[in-house]
Structures are given as C-alpha cells and as structure tokens.
Amino acid sequence: MPVPKRKTARSKRDRRRSHYKLTAVSVILCPNCKEPTMPHRICAKCGTYKGKKYLTVEEL
C-alpha cells in the first residue's frame, strides 16, 4: 500500500480543503407579511406563496 514519502505541508493541505466552507442561507422577505423566509417556500407566518394562500396558520 502506498505511503507518503514526506509530510504534507499545511498550505498544501489547506488548499486542498479550500472548498469545505459553509454558505450563508439566502433569505427573502415575504411580500404579504414582510417576514423573512427562504426563497421558493411557503411562508410559515402567513401561509402564502406567490400571492396564493396554501396553508391556514393558527395564532397561538
């Protein structure tokens, strides 16, 4: 089984891992209630998507 001949430098290791990063979640404001929601999802606050009501949301 092959074994590395030399120790891998930190810079070489970190360049290889450069794509292991988190991306921020995109957030939009609901056009109906102005609550922050994820795009292409039904709003959890008012239950609308693209101007149509899909859910009936109860107030606690």
C-alpha distance matrix in Angstrom:
0.0 3.8 6.5 10.1 12.4 15.5 16.9 17.7 21.5 23.7 25.3 22.2 21.0 24.6 25.1 22.2 23.8 27.3 28.0 27.5 31.2 34.1 36.9 40.4 42.2 44.9 48.4 51.7 55.2 56.8 59.7 61.8 61.4 59.5 56.8 53.2 51.1 47.9 48.6 49.0 49.7 52.9 54.5 54.3 57.5 59.9 58.0 58.5 56.3 57.7 61.2 61.2 61.4 58.7 58.7 61.5 60.5 62.4 63.5 62.9
3.8 0.0 3.8 6.8 9.1 12.2 13.8 14.6 18.3 20.7 22.2 19.0 18.2 21.9 22.2 19.5 21.6 24.9 25.9 25.8 29.4 32.5 35.3 38.9 40.9 43.6 47.1 50.4 54.0 55.7 58.7 60.9 60.5 58.4 55.8 52.2 50.2 46.9 47.6 48.3 49.1 52.5 53.9 53.9 57.0 59.4 57.6 58.0 55.7 56.9 60.5 60.7 61.0 58.5 58.6 61.4 60.4 62.3 63.3 62.8
6.5 3.8 0.0 3.8 6.3 9.0 10.4 11.7 15.5 18.0 19.8 17.0 16.1 19.9 20.6 18.4 20.3 23.6 25.1 24.7 28.3 31.5 34.4 37.9 40.2 43.0 46.4 49.8 53.3 55.3 58.3 60.6 59.9 57.7 55.1 51.4 49.6 46.6 47.4 48.4 49.1 52.5 53.6 53.5 56.5 59.0 57.5 58.0 55.8 57.1 60.6 61.0 61.1 58.7 58.7 61.4 60.1 62.0 62.7 62.1
10.1 6.8 3.8 0.0 3.8 5.6 7.1 8.3 11.9 14.7 16.4 13.6 13.2 17.0 17.7 15.9 18.1 21.2 23.1 23.0 26.4 29.8 32.7 36.2 38.7 41.4 44.9 48.3 51.8 54.0 56.9 59.3 58.7 56.2 53.8 50.0 48.4 45.4 46.3 47.5 48.4 51.8 52.8 52.8 55.6 58.2 56.8 57.2 55.0 56.1 59.6 60.2 60.5 58.3 58.3 61.0 59.6 61.5 62.1 61.6
12.4 9.1 6.3 3.8 0.0 3.8 7.1 9.2 12.3 15.6 17.2 14.8 15.2 18.9 19.5 18.2 20.7 23.5 25.7 25.8 29.1 32.6 35.5 38.9 41.6 44.2 47.7 51.1 54.6 56.9 59.8 62.3 61.6 59.1 56.7 52.9 51.5 48.5 49.3 50.6 51.6 55.1 56.0 56.0 58.7 61.4 60.1 60.4 58.2 59.2 62.7 63.5 63.8 61.7 61.7 64.4 63.0 64.8 65.3 64.8
15.5 12.2 9.0 5.6 3.8 0.0 3.8 6.3 8.9 12.4 14.1 12.2 12.8 16.3 17.2 16.6 18.8 21.4 24.1 24.1 27.1 30.7 33.6 36.9 39.8 42.4 45.9 49.3 52.7 55.2 58.1 60.6 59.8 57.1 54.8 51.0 49.8 47.0 47.9 49.5 50.4 53.9 54.5 54.6 57.1 59.8 58.8 59.1 57.0 58.0 61.4 62.3 62.7 60.7 60.7 63.3 61.6 63.5 63.7 63.2
16.9 13.8 10.4 7.1 7.1 3.8 0.0 3.8 6.2 9.2 11.6 10.3 10.2 13.5 15.1 14.7 16.4 19.0 21.8 21.5 24.3 27.8 30.8 34.0 37.0 39.7 43.1 46.6 49.9 52.4 55.4 57.8 56.8 54.2 51.7 48.0 46.9 44.2 45.4 47.1 47.9 51.3 51.8 51.7 54.2 57.0 56.1 56.5 54.5 55.6 58.9 59.9 60.1 58.2 58.0 60.5 58.7 60.4 60.6 59.9
17.7 14.6 11.7 8.3 9.2 6.3 3.8 0.0 3.8 6.6 8.4 6.6 6.5 10.0 11.3 10.9 12.8 15.3 18.1 18.1 20.9 24.5 27.4 30.7 33.6 36.3 39.7 43.1 46.5 49.0 51.9 54.5 53.6 50.8 48.5 44.7 43.6 40.9 41.9 43.7 44.6 48.0 48.6 48.6 51.1 53.8 53.0 53.2 51.1 52.2 55.5 56.5 56.9 55.0 54.9 57.5 55.8 57.7 57.8 57.4
21.5 18.3 15.5 11.9 12.3 8.9 6.2 3.8 0.0 3.8 5.5 5.3 6.2 8.6 10.0 11.0 12.6 14.3 17.7 17.8 20.1 23.7 26.5 29.6 32.8 35.3 38.6 42.0 45.3 48.1 50.9 53.5 52.5 49.6 47.4 43.7 42.9 40.3 41.3 43.4 44.4 47.8 48.1 48.2 50.5 53.2 52.6 52.8 50.7 51.7 54.9 56.2 56.6 55.0 54.9 57.4 55.5 57.4 57.3 56.9
23.7 20.7 18.0 14.7 15.6 12.4 9.2 6.6 3.8 0.0 3.8 5.5 5.1 6.0 8.5 9.9 10.5 11.9 15.4 15.2 17.1 20.6 23.4 26.3 29.6 32.2 35.4 38.9 42.1 44.9 47.7 50.3 49.2 46.3 44.1 40.3 39.7 37.2 38.5 40.7 41.6 44.9 45.0 45.1 47.2 50.0 49.6 49.8 47.9 48.9 52.0 53.3 53.7 52.1 52.0 54.3 52.4 54.1 53.9 53.5
25.3 22.2 19.8 16.4 17.2 14.1 11.6 8.4 5.5 3.8 0.0 3.8 5.5 5.1 6.0 8.6 9.8 10.2 14.0 14.6 16.3 19.9 22.3 25.3 28.7 30.9 34.3 37.5 40.8 43.7 46.3 49.1 48.2 45.2 43.2 39.4 38.8 36.3 37.2 39.5 40.7 44.1 44.2 44.6 46.7 49.4 48.9 48.8 46.8 47.5 50.7 52.2 52.7 51.4 51.4 53.9 52.1 54.0 53.9 53.7
22.2 19.0 17.0 13.6 14.8 12.2 10.3 6.6 5.3 5.5 3.8 0.0 3.8 5.5 5.2 6.4 8.8 10.0 13.3 14.3 16.7 20.4 22.8 26.1 29.2 31.5 35.0 38.2 41.7 44.4 47.0 49.8 49.1 46.1 44.1 40.3 39.4 36.6 37.3 39.2 40.5 44.1 44.5 45.0 47.3 49.9 49.1 49.0 46.7 47.4 50.8 52.1 52.8 51.2 51.4 54.0 52.4 54.5 54.6 54.5
21.0 18.2 16.1 13.2 15.2 12.8 10.2 6.5 6.2 5.1 5.5 3.8 0.0 3.8 5.5 5.3 6.5 8.8 11.8 11.8 14.5 18.2 20.9 24.2 27.2 29.8 33.2 36.6 40.0 42.6 45.4 48.0 47.2 44.4 42.2 38.4 37.3 34.6 35.5 37.4 38.4 41.9 42.3 42.6 45.0 47.6 46.8 46.9 44.8 45.8 49.1 50.2 50.7 48.9 49.0 51.5 49.9 51.8 52.0 51.7
24.6 21.9 19.9 17.0 18.9 16.3 13.5 10.0 8.6 6.0 5.1 5.5 3.8 0.0 3.8 5.3 5.0 6.0 9.5 9.6 11.6 15.3 17.9 21.1 24.3 26.7 30.1 33.4 36.8 39.5 42.3 45.0 44.1 41.2 39.0 35.2 34.4 31.8 32.8 34.9 36.0 39.4 39.6 39.9 42.2 44.8 44.2 44.3 42.2 43.1 46.4 47.7 48.1 46.6 46.6 49.1 47.4 49.3 49.3 49.1
25.1 22.2 20.6 17.7 19.5 17.2 15.1 11.3 10.0 8.5 6.0 5.2 5.5 3.8 0.0 3.8 5.4 5.1 8.5 10.1 12.1 15.9 17.9 21.2 24.4 26.4 30.0 33.1 36.6 39.3 41.8 44.7 44.1 41.2 39.3 35.4 34.5 31.7 32.2 34.3 35.7 39.2 39.7 40.4 42.6 45.1 44.3 44.1 41.8 42.4 45.7 47.1 47.9 46.4 46.7 49.4 47.9 50.1 50.2 50.3
22.2 19.5 18.4 15.9 18.2 16.6 14.7 10.9 11.0 9.9 8.6 6.4 5.3 5.3 3.8 0.0 3.8 5.6 7.7 9.0 12.0 15.7 17.9 21.5 24.2 26.5 30.1 33.3 36.9 39.3 41.9 44.7 44.2 41.5 39.4 35.6 34.2 31.2 31.8 33.4 34.8 38.3 39.1 39.7 42.2 44.6 43.5 43.4 41.0 41.8 45.2 46.3 47.0 45.3 45.7 48.4 47.1 49.3 49.7 49.7
23.8 21.6 20.3 18.1 20.7 18.8 16.4 12.8 12.6 10.5 9.8 8.8 6.5 5.0 5.4 3.8 0.0 3.8 5.5 5.6 8.6 12.3 14.9 18.3 21.1 23.6 27.2 30.5 34.0 36.4 39.3 41.8 41.1 38.5 36.3 32.4 31.2 28.3 29.1 31.0 32.0 35.5 36.1 36.4 38.9 41.4 40.5 40.6 38.4 39.4 42.7 43.8 44.3 42.6 42.7 45.3 43.8 45.9 46.2 46.2
27.3 24.9 23.6 21.2 23.5 21.4 19.0 15.3 14.3 11.9 10.2 10.0 8.8 6.0 5.1 5.6 3.8 0.0 3.8 5.6 7.2 10.9 12.9 16.3 19.3 21.5 25.0 28.2 31.7 34.4 37.0 39.8 39.1 36.3 34.3 30.5 29.4 26.6 27.3 29.3 30.7 34.2 34.6 35.3 37.6 40.0 39.2 39.0 36.8 37.5 40.8 42.2 42.8 41.4 41.7 44.4 42.8 45.1 45.2 45.4
28.0 25.9 25.1 23.1 25.7 24.1 21.8 18.1 17.7 15.4 14.0 13.3 11.8 9.5 8.5 7.7 5.5 3.8 0.0 3.8 5.6 8.9 10.4 14.1 16.7 18.8 22.4 25.6 29.2 31.6 34.2 37.0 36.5 33.9 31.9 28.0 26.6 23.6 24.1 25.9 27.3 30.9 31.6 32.3 34.8 37.1 36.1 35.8 33.5 34.2 37.6 38.8 39.5 38.0 38.4 41.2 39.8 42.2 42.6 42.9
27.5 25.8 24.7 23.0 25.8 24.1 21.5 18.1 17.8 15.2 14.6 14.3 11.8 9.6 10.1 9.0 5.6 5.6 3.8 0.0 3.8 7.0 9.7 13.3 15.8 18.5 21.9 25.4 28.8 31.1 34.1 36.5 35.8 33.2 30.9 27.1 25.7 22.8 23.9 25.8 26.6 30.0 30.5 30.9 33.4 35.9 35.0 35.1 33.1 34.2 37.5 38.5 38.8 37.1 37.2 39.8 38.2 40.4 40.7 40.7
31.2 29.4 28.3 26.4 29.1 27.1 24.3 20.9 20.1 17.1 16.3 16.7 14.5 11.6 12.1 12.0 8.6 7.2 5.6 3.8 0.0 3.8 6.6 9.9 12.8 15.5 18.8 22.3 25.7 28.2 31.1 33.6 32.7 30.0 27.7 23.9 22.8 20.2 21.5 23.8 24.6 27.9 28.0 28.4 30.7 33.2 32.6 32.7 30.8 32.0 35.1 36.3 36.6 35.2 35.2 37.6 35.9 38.0 38.1 38.2
34.1 32.5 31.5 29.8 32.6 30.7 27.8 24.5 23.7 20.6 19.9 20.4 18.2 15.3 15.9 15.7 12.3 10.9 8.9 7.0 3.8 0.0 3.8 6.6 9.2 12.3 15.4 19.0 22.3 24.7 27.8 30.1 29.1 26.5 24.1 20.3 19.2 16.7 18.3 20.7 21.2 24.4 24.4 24.7 26.9 29.5 29.0 29.2 27.5 28.8 31.8 33.0 33.2 31.8 31.6 34.0 32.2 34.3 34.3 34.5
36.9 35.3 34.4 32.7 35.5 33.6 30.8 27.4 26.5 23.4 22.3 22.8 20.9 17.9 17.9 17.9 14.9 12.9 10.4 9.7 6.6 3.8 0.0 3.8 6.5 8.9 12.3 15.8 19.2 21.7 24.6 27.1 26.3 23.6 21.5 17.7 16.6 13.9 15.1 17.8 18.7 21.9 21.9 22.7 24.8 27.2 26.7 26.5 24.6 25.7 28.7 30.1 30.5 29.4 29.5 32.0 30.4 32.7 32.8 33.3
40.4 38.9 37.9 36.2 38.9 36.9 34.0 30.7 29.6 26.3 25.3 26.1 24.2 21.1 21.2 21.5 18.3 16.3 14.1 13.3 9.9 6.6 3.8 0.0 3.8 6.3 9.1 12.7 15.9 18.6 21.6 24.0 23.0 20.2 18.1 14.2 13.6 11.5 13.2 16.3 16.9 19.8 19.3 20.1 21.8 24.3 24.2 24.1 22.5 23.6 26.3 27.9 28.2 27.4 27.3 29.6 27.7 30.0 29.8 30.4
42.2 40.9 40.2 38.7 41.6 39.8 37.0 33.6 32.8 29.6 28.7 29.2 27.2 24.3 24.4 24.2 21.1 19.3 16.7 15.8 12.8 9.2 6.5 3.8 0.0 3.8 6.4 10.0 13.3 15.5 18.7 20.9 20.0 17.5 15.2 11.4 10.1 7.8 9.8 12.8 13.1 16.1 15.6 16.5 18.4 20.8 20.5 20.4 18.9 20.2 22.9 24.3 24.5 23.6 23.6 25.9 24.2 26.6 26.6 27.4
44.9 43.6 43.0 41.4 44.2 42.4 39.7 36.3 35.3 32.2 30.9 31.5 29.8 26.7 26.4 26.5 23.6 21.5 18.8 18.5 15.5 12.3 8.9 6.3 3.8 0.0 3.8 6.9 10.5 12.9 15.6 18.3 17.9 15.2 13.6 9.8 8.6 6.3 7.2 10.7 11.7 14.7 14.2 15.9 17.5 19.3 19.1 18.4 16.6 17.4 20.1 21.9 22.6 22.1 22.5 24.9 23.5 26.2 26.3 27.6
48.4 47.1 46.4 44.9 47.7 45.9 43.1 39.7 38.6 35.4 34.3 35.0 33.2 30.1 30.0 30.1 27.2 25.0 22.4 21.9 18.8 15.4 12.3 9.1 6.4 3.8 0.0 3.8 6.9 9.5 12.5 14.9 14.2 11.5 9.8 6.1 5.5 4.8 6.5 10.2 10.6 12.7 11.5 13.2 14.3 16.1 16.4 15.8 14.4 15.4 17.6 19.6 20.0 20.0 20.2 22.3 20.7 23.3 23.2 24.6
51.7 50.4 49.8 48.3 51.1 49.3 46.6 43.1 42.0 38.9 37.5 38.2 36.6 33.4 33.1 33.3 30.5 28.2 25.6 25.4 22.3 19.0 15.8 12.7 10.0 6.9 3.8 0.0 3.8 6.5 8.9 11.7 11.5 8.8 8.2 5.5 5.5 6.0 6.1 9.6 10.2 11.8 10.3 12.9 13.4 14.4 14.9 13.6 12.3 12.7 14.6 17.0 17.8 18.4 19.0 21.0 19.7 22.5 22.4 24.4
55.2 54.0 53.3 51.8 54.6 52.7 49.9 46.5 45.3 42.1 40.8 41.7 40.0 36.8 36.6 36.9 34.0 31.7 29.2 28.8 25.7 22.3 19.2 15.9 13.3 10.5 6.9 3.8 0.0 3.8 6.1 8.6 8.0 5.0 5.4 4.5 6.0 8.4 8.7 11.5 11.4 11.7 9.4 11.9 11.4 12.0 13.4 12.1 11.6 12.1 13.1 15.7 16.2 17.4 17.8 19.3 17.8 20.4 20.1 22.3
56.8 55.7 55.3 54.0 56.9 55.2 52.4 49.0 48.1 44.9 43.7 44.4 42.6 39.5 39.3 39.3 36.4 34.4 31.6 31.1 28.2 24.7 21.7 18.6 15.5 12.9 9.5 6.5 3.8 0.0 3.8 5.4 5.7 4.6 5.3 6.2 6.4 9.0 8.9 10.5 9.9 9.2 6.8 9.8 9.1 8.9 10.0 8.5 8.4 9.2 9.7 12.1 12.5 13.9 14.4 15.9 14.9 17.8 17.8 20.5
59.7 58.7 58.3 56.9 59.8 58.1 55.4 51.9 50.9 47.7 46.3 47.0 45.4 42.3 41.8 41.9 39.3 37.0 34.2 34.1 31.1 27.8 24.6 21.6 18.7 15.6 12.5 8.9 6.1 3.8 0.0 3.8 6.0 5.6 8.2 9.6 10.1 12.3 11.4 12.4 12.4 11.5 9.7 12.8 11.7 10.4 11.6 9.1 9.0 8.4 8.0 11.2 12.4 14.7 15.8 17.1 16.6 19.5 19.6 22.6
61.8 60.9 60.6 59.3 62.3 60.6 57.8 54.5 53.5 50.3 49.1 49.8 48.0 45.0 44.7 44.7 41.8 39.8 37.0 36.5 33.6 30.1 27.1 24.0 20.9 18.3 14.9 11.7 8.6 5.4 3.8 0.0 3.8 6.0 8.2 10.8 11.3 14.0 13.7 14.2 13.3 11.3 9.0 11.6 9.8 7.6 9.5 7.5 8.9 9.2 7.4 9.8 10.1 12.9 13.5 14.2 13.8 16.5 16.5 19.8
61.4 60.5 59.9 58.7 61.6 59.8 56.8 53.6 52.5 49.2 48.2 49.1 47.2 44.1 44.1 44.2 41.1 39.1 36.5 35.8 32.7 29.1 26.3 23.0 20.0 17.9 14.2 11.5 8.0 5.7 6.0 3.8 0.0 3.9 5.5 9.0 10.3 13.7 14.4 15.5 14.0 12.0 8.8 10.3 7.7 6.7 9.8 9.2 11.2 12.3 10.9 12.8 12.2 14.4 14.0 14.2 12.7 14.9 14.2 17.1
59.5 58.4 57.7 56.2 59.1 57.1 54.2 50.8 49.6 46.3 45.2 46.1 44.4 41.2 41.2 41.5 38.5 36.3 33.9 33.2 30.0 26.5 23.6 20.2 17.5 15.2 11.5 8.8 5.0 4.6 5.6 6.0 3.9 0.0 3.8 6.5 8.9 12.2 12.9 15.0 14.0 13.0 9.8 11.6 9.5 9.7 12.3 11.5 12.5 13.2 12.7 15.1 15.1 17.0 16.8 17.4 15.7 17.8 16.9 19.4
56.8 55.8 55.1 53.8 56.7 54.8 51.7 48.5 47.4 44.1 43.2 44.1 42.2 39.0 39.3 39.4 36.3 34.3 31.9 30.9 27.7 24.1 21.5 18.1 15.2 13.6 9.8 8.2 5.4 5.3 8.2 8.2 5.5 3.8 0.0 3.9 6.3 10.0 11.8 14.0 12.4 11.4 7.9 8.8 7.1 8.7 11.1 11.3 12.4 14.1 14.1 15.9 15.2 16.3 15.5 16.2 14.0 16.0 15.1 17.1
53.2 52.2 51.4 50.0 52.9 51.0 48.0 44.7 43.7 40.3 39.4 40.3 38.4 35.2 35.4 35.6 32.4 30.5 28.0 27.1 23.9 20.3 17.7 14.2 11.4 9.8 6.1 5.5 4.5 6.2 9.6 10.8 9.0 6.5 3.9 0.0 3.8 7.1 9.4 12.2 11.0 11.3 8.4 9.6 9.3 11.3 12.8 12.8 13.0 14.6 15.6 17.4 17.0 17.5 17.0 18.3 16.2 18.4 17.8 19.4
51.1 50.2 49.6 48.4 51.5 49.8 46.9 43.6 42.9 39.7 38.8 39.4 37.3 34.4 34.5 34.2 31.2 29.4 26.6 25.7 22.8 19.2 16.6 13.6 10.1 8.6 5.5 5.5 6.0 6.4 10.1 11.3 10.3 8.9 6.3 3.8 0.0 3.8 6.4 8.9 7.4 8.2 6.2 7.8 8.9 10.8 11.0 11.0 10.6 12.7 14.3 15.6 15.3 15.2 14.9 16.8 15.1 17.8 18.0 19.7
47.9 46.9 46.6 45.4 48.5 47.0 44.2 40.9 40.3 37.2 36.3 36.6 34.6 31.8 31.7 31.2 28.3 26.6 23.6 22.8 20.2 16.7 13.9 11.5 7.8 6.3 4.8 6.0 8.4 9.0 12.3 14.0 13.7 12.2 10.0 7.1 3.8 0.0 3.8 6.6 6.0 8.5 8.2 9.9 12.1 13.6 13.0 12.6 11.1 12.9 15.4 16.6 16.7 16.0 16.2 18.7 17.5 20.4 21.0 22.6
48.6 47.6 47.4 46.3 49.3 47.9 45.4 41.9 41.3 38.5 37.2 37.3 35.5 32.8 32.2 31.8 29.1 27.3 24.1 23.9 21.5 18.3 15.1 13.2 9.8 7.2 6.5 6.1 8.7 8.9 11.4 13.7 14.4 12.9 11.8 9.4 6.4 3.8 0.0 3.8 5.5 8.5 9.2 12.0 14.0 14.6 13.5 12.2 9.7 10.5 13.6 15.0 16.0 15.5 16.6 19.5 18.9 22.2 23.1 25.2
49.0 48.3 48.4 47.5 50.6 49.5 47.1 43.7 43.4 40.7 39.5 39.2 37.4 34.9 34.3 33.4 31.0 29.3 25.9 25.8 23.8 20.7 17.8 16.3 12.8 10.7 10.2 9.6 11.5 10.5 12.4 14.2 15.5 15.0 14.0 12.2 8.9 6.6 3.8 0.0 3.8 7.0 9.2 12.1 14.6 14.5 12.5 10.9 7.8 8.8 12.2 12.9 14.1 13.1 14.8 18.1 18.2 21.8 23.3 25.5
49.7 49.1 49.1 48.4 51.6 50.4 47.9 44.6 44.4 41.6 40.7 40.5 38.4 36.0 35.7 34.8 32.0 30.7 27.3 26.6 24.6 21.2 18.7 16.9 13.1 11.7 10.6 10.2 11.4 9.9 12.4 13.3 14.0 14.0 12.4 11.0 7.4 6.0 5.5 3.8 0.0 3.8 6.2 8.6 11.5 11.8 9.5 8.9 6.9 9.4 12.1 12.2 12.3 10.8 11.8 14.9 14.8 18.2 19.9 22.0
52.9 52.5 52.5 51.8 55.1 53.9 51.3 48.0 47.8 44.9 44.1 44.1 41.9 39.4 39.2 38.3 35.5 34.2 30.9 30.0 27.9 24.4 21.9 19.8 16.1 14.7 12.7 11.8 11.7 9.2 11.5 11.3 12.0 13.0 11.4 11.3 8.2 8.5 8.5 7.0 3.8 0.0 3.8 6.2 8.9 8.5 5.8 5.6 5.0 8.6 10.2 9.6 8.9 7.5 8.1 11.2 11.3 14.9 16.7 19.1
54.5 53.9 53.6 52.8 56.0 54.5 51.8 48.6 48.1 45.0 44.2 44.5 42.3 39.6 39.7 39.1 36.1 34.6 31.6 30.5 28.0 24.4 21.9 19.3 15.6 14.2 11.5 10.3 9.4 6.8 9.7 9.0 8.8 9.8 7.9 8.4 6.2 8.2 9.2 9.2 6.2 3.8 0.0 3.8 5.5 5.8 4.9 5.6 6.5 9.8 10.6 10.7 9.5 9.3 8.8 10.8 9.8 13.1 14.2 16.7
54.3 53.9 53.5 52.8 56.0 54.6 51.7 48.6 48.2 45.1 44.6 45.0 42.6 39.9 40.4 39.7 36.4 35.3 32.3 30.9 28.4 24.7 22.7 20.1 16.5 15.9 13.2 12.9 11.9 9.8 12.8 11.6 10.3 11.6 8.8 9.6 7.8 9.9 12.0 12.1 8.6 6.2 3.8 0.0 3.8 5.9 5.5 8.1 9.9 13.4 13.9 13.4 11.3 10.4 8.5 9.7 7.7 10.5 11.5 13.4
57.5 57.0 56.5 55.6 58.7 57.1 54.2 51.1 50.5 47.2 46.7 47.3 45.0 42.2 42.6 42.2 38.9 37.6 34.8 33.4 30.7 26.9 24.8 21.8 18.4 17.5 14.3 13.4 11.4 9.1 11.7 9.8 7.7 9.5 7.1 9.3 8.9 12.1 14.0 14.6 11.5 8.9 5.5 3.8 0.0 3.8 6.0 8.5 11.1 14.2 13.7 13.7 11.4 11.7 9.7 9.7 7.0 9.2 9.2 11.6
59.9 59.4 59.0 58.2 61.4 59.8 57.0 53.8 53.2 50.0 49.4 49.9 47.6 44.8 45.1 44.6 41.4 40.0 37.1 35.9 33.2 29.5 27.2 24.3 20.8 19.3 16.1 14.4 12.0 8.9 10.4 7.6 6.7 9.7 8.7 11.3 10.8 13.6 14.6 14.5 11.8 8.5 5.8 5.9 3.8 0.0 3.9 5.8 9.2 12.0 10.8 10.5 8.1 9.2 7.7 7.7 6.3 9.2 10.0 13.2
58.0 57.6 57.5 56.8 60.1 58.8 56.1 53.0 52.6 49.6 48.9 49.1 46.8 44.2 44.3 43.5 40.5 39.2 36.1 35.0 32.6 29.0 26.7 24.2 20.5 19.1 16.4 14.9 13.4 10.0 11.6 9.5 9.8 12.3 11.1 12.8 11.0 13.0 13.5 12.5 9.5 5.8 4.9 5.5 6.0 3.9 0.0 3.8 7.0 10.4 9.8 8.5 5.9 5.7 4.5 6.2 6.3 10.0 11.9 14.9
58.5 58.0 58.0 57.2 60.4 59.1 56.5 53.2 52.8 49.8 48.8 49.0 46.9 44.3 44.1 43.4 40.6 39.0 35.8 35.1 32.7 29.2 26.5 24.1 20.4 18.4 15.8 13.6 12.1 8.5 9.1 7.5 9.2 11.5 11.3 12.8 11.0 12.6 12.2 10.9 8.9 5.6 5.6 8.1 8.5 5.8 3.8 0.0 3.8 6.7 6.1 5.3 4.3 5.6 6.9 9.0 9.8 13.5 15.2 18.4
56.3 55.7 55.8 55.0 58.2 57.0 54.5 51.1 50.7 47.9 46.8 46.7 44.8 42.2 41.8 41.0 38.4 36.8 33.5 33.1 30.8 27.5 24.6 22.5 18.9 16.6 14.4 12.3 11.6 8.4 9.0 8.9 11.2 12.5 12.4 13.0 10.6 11.1 9.7 7.8 6.9 5.0 6.5 9.9 11.1 9.2 7.0 3.8 0.0 3.8 5.4 5.5 6.6 7.0 9.3 12.2 13.2 16.9 18.7 21.7
57.7 56.9 57.1 56.1 59.2 58.0 55.6 52.2 51.7 48.9 47.5 47.4 45.8 43.1 42.4 41.8 39.4 37.5 34.2 34.2 32.0 28.8 25.7 23.6 20.2 17.4 15.4 12.7 12.1 9.2 8.4 9.2 12.3 13.2 14.1 14.6 12.7 12.9 10.5 8.8 9.4 8.6 9.8 13.4 14.2 12.0 10.4 6.7 3.8 0.0 3.8 5.7 8.5 9.8 12.7 15.4 16.5 20.2 21.8 25.0
61.2 60.5 60.6 59.6 62.7 61.4 58.9 55.5 54.9 52.0 50.7 50.8 49.1 46.4 45.7 45.2 42.7 40.8 37.6 37.5 35.1 31.8 28.7 26.3 22.9 20.1 17.6 14.6 13.1 9.7 8.0 7.4 10.9 12.7 14.1 15.6 14.3 15.4 13.6 12.2 12.1 10.2 10.6 13.9 13.7 10.8 9.8 6.1 5.4 3.8 0.0 3.8 6.8 9.5 12.1 14.0 15.4 18.8 20.3 23.7
61.2 60.7 61.0 60.2 63.5 62.3 59.9 56.5 56.2 53.3 52.2 52.1 50.2 47.7 47.1 46.3 43.8 42.2 38.8 38.5 36.3 33.0 30.1 27.9 24.3 21.9 19.6 17.0 15.7 12.1 11.2 9.8 12.8 15.1 15.9 17.4 15.6 16.6 15.0 12.9 12.2 9.6 10.7 13.4 13.7 10.5 8.5 5.3 5.5 5.7 3.8 0.0 3.8 6.3 9.4 11.5 13.6 17.1 19.2 22.7
61.4 61.0 61.1 60.5 63.8 62.7 60.1 56.9 56.6 53.7 52.7 52.8 50.7 48.1 47.9 47.0 44.3 42.8 39.5 38.8 36.6 33.2 30.5 28.2 24.5 22.6 20.0 17.8 16.2 12.5 12.4 10.1 12.2 15.1 15.2 17.0 15.3 16.7 16.0 14.1 12.3 8.9 9.5 11.3 11.4 8.1 5.9 4.3 6.6 8.5 6.8 3.8 0.0 3.8 6.0 7.7 10.1 13.5 15.8 19.3
58.7 58.5 58.7 58.3 61.7 60.7 58.2 55.0 55.0 52.1 51.4 51.2 48.9 46.6 46.4 45.3 42.6 41.4 38.0 37.1 35.2 31.8 29.4 27.4 23.6 22.1 20.0 18.4 17.4 13.9 14.7 12.9 14.4 17.0 16.3 17.5 15.2 16.0 15.5 13.1 10.8 7.5 9.3 10.4 11.7 9.2 5.7 5.6 7.0 9.8 9.5 6.3 3.8 0.0 3.8 7.0 9.6 13.2 16.0 19.1
58.7 58.6 58.7 58.3 61.7 60.7 58.0 54.9 54.9 52.0 51.4 51.4 49.0 46.6 46.7 45.7 42.7 41.7 38.4 37.2 35.2 31.6 29.5 27.3 23.6 22.5 20.2 19.0 17.8 14.4 15.8 13.5 14.0 16.8 15.5 17.0 14.9 16.2 16.6 14.8 11.8 8.1 8.8 8.5 9.7 7.7 4.5 6.9 9.3 12.7 12.1 9.4 6.0 3.8 0.0 3.8 6.1 9.6 12.7 15.5
61.5 61.4 61.4 61.0 64.4 63.3 60.5 57.5 57.4 54.3 53.9 54.0 51.5 49.1 49.4 48.4 45.3 44.4 41.2 39.8 37.6 34.0 32.0 29.6 25.9 24.9 22.3 21.0 19.3 15.9 17.1 14.2 14.2 17.4 16.2 18.3 16.8 18.7 19.5 18.1 14.9 11.2 10.8 9.7 9.7 7.7 6.2 9.0 12.2 15.4 14.0 11.5 7.7 7.0 3.8 0.0 3.8 6.6 9.8 12.9
60.5 60.4 60.1 59.6 63.0 61.6 58.7 55.8 55.5 52.4 52.1 52.4 49.9 47.4 47.9 47.1 43.8 42.8 39.8 38.2 35.9 32.2 30.4 27.7 24.2 23.5 20.7 19.7 17.8 14.9 16.6 13.8 12.7 15.7 14.0 16.2 15.1 17.5 18.9 18.2 14.8 11.3 9.8 7.7 7.0 6.3 6.3 9.8 13.2 16.5 15.4 13.6 10.1 9.6 6.1 3.8 0.0 3.8 6.6 9.5
62.4 62.3 62.0 61.5 64.8 63.5 60.4 57.7 57.4 54.1 54.0 54.5 51.8 49.3 50.1 49.3 45.9 45.1 42.2 40.4 38.0 34.3 32.7 30.0 26.6 26.2 23.3 22.5 20.4 17.8 19.5 16.5 14.9 17.8 16.0 18.4 17.8 20.4 22.2 21.8 18.2 14.9 13.1 10.5 9.2 9.2 10.0 13.5 16.9 20.2 18.8 17.1 13.5 13.2 9.6 6.6 3.8 0.0 3.8 6.4
63.5 63.3 62.7 62.1 65.3 63.7 60.6 57.8 57.3 53.9 53.9 54.6 52.0 49.3 50.2 49.7 46.2 45.2 42.6 40.7 38.1 34.3 32.8 29.8 26.6 26.3 23.2 22.4 20.1 17.8 19.6 16.5 14.2 16.9 15.1 17.8 18.0 21.0 23.1 23.3 19.9 16.7 14.2 11.5 9.2 10.0 11.9 15.2 18.7 21.8 20.3 19.2 15.8 16.0 12.7 9.8 6.6 3.8 0.0 3.8
62.9 62.8 62.1 61.6 64.8 63.2 59.9 57.4 56.9 53.5 53.7 54.5 51.7 49.1 50.3 49.7 46.2 45.4 42.9 40.7 38.2 34.5 33.3 30.4 27.4 27.6 24.6 24.4 22.3 20.5 22.6 19.8 17.1 19.4 17.1 19.4 19.7 22.6 25.2 25.5 22.0 19.1 16.7 13.4 11.6 13.2 14.9 18.4 21.7 25.0 23.7 22.7 19.3 19.1 15.5 12.9 9.5 6.4 3.8 0.0
